[in-house]
Amino acid sequence: MTLWEGRLEGVPASEMWDFTVSTADRRLLADDIEGSMAHVAMLGEVGILSERETEEITAGLRTLSEEAGSGAFIFKDSDEDVHSAVERRLVELVGPVGGKLHTGRSRNDQVALDLILYMRRGAARHADGLARLALVLVDVAERLGPEVVVPSYTHLQQAQPTLFAHHLLAYGQMAARDRRRFLDLGARLDCSPLGAGAAAGSSLPLSPGISASLLGMSGAFANSLEAVGSRDRAAEYVWCCARALVSLSRLGEDLVLWSTREFGWVTLADEFATGSSALPQKKNPDIAELVRGKAAGAIGALTAMLALEKGLPMSYNRDLQEDKEHLFRVDDDLAGGTSALAGLLATARFHPPAPASETAALDLAEALVGRGVPFREAHRVTGAMAARLAADNREFSSLSFSDLARAHPGFEPSDLDLLDPAVSVSRRATPGAGSPESVAAQICELRGELSGGES
């Protein structure tokens, strides 16, 4: 039995059925039941259903909810989608009165609501997951403290010394910002499309405001055509997932580099690494690599979501059925990626080497600037010094004061101390920089934000 069999004769062609039936939306079972319970309660309040009918249907839906929660709900091949499955099972439980479940409702506003309910839960779940990941980064940064100095990189070339904690906190800030995007999205998911019907509303005295209130939403749709015919919030949800996965991908790339013998910054715990089927010595950072790969898929899903809607006439079109395939995939990938990376980071051992002494070049230039030398001149002097050292196959650490004095009369003997990366880092005066004081403040601020609103 289909929900539309009255209009068409005969049995649907198997080719048509196989191509159009949706199984992806079975994930929305709990959301469909929740929306149905609110709809039935509204129908009872406005007098479309009698008190007895409301009670009977609600009791059946509660049983369905229990079956969904325990995994006992069974889908059948004849179920066209999750909506028809719920109605079919409800009629099995309560009899013909279950056929009144669809009163004043279309699958169009029904699926729009299901997806919003799903995304509300998902946004909160991702906000929590990103908070947990960021807190792991904060914990590792705090554990490493002010002693572990590493090079920062620009163009993948050593740039300036900084604390390793500073580097990790950069990813903590990115995760926190990705988290805030999901929290912000919640405001746009606080609107119910239930009551919009197939497209242009209903002649029945429905009250979308009652349904919205029962669902814990602040209001209902303003335009029924838009309510069922747009998926901008779904696209935004996928964008938030994709953006977060791109952030995780960058962290994954660093972890891949750090775990190589060439970098040697990190040793992964065995339980968060894999081996090779052919090379006995290998210990591979597969989690970090897969996060990069999942980010690529998320970018593709976002492109698909935007393209899905770009040429649709108003209002609902069956094309929109495809939104769930893309949304569910990135939803799973982000949840899995944040959890796996958090475990990897929490169990890893970090042992990065000290920066090359040439990373003190800017400190030497700024020492001259502090004595009134124009920065462009100081830059030229220090750059020429770097070129001479490279030509002589010497390191900055081999510099003597006589070398400095020959380069520029503004240098002082104490400037040799700047060649120590720890001294260089300790001199950082700007907020948010890599000095021990700044990093300690960043740890405190980030931990306060994440611990105060994690749930």
Disulfide bonds with the S-S distance in Angstrom:
none
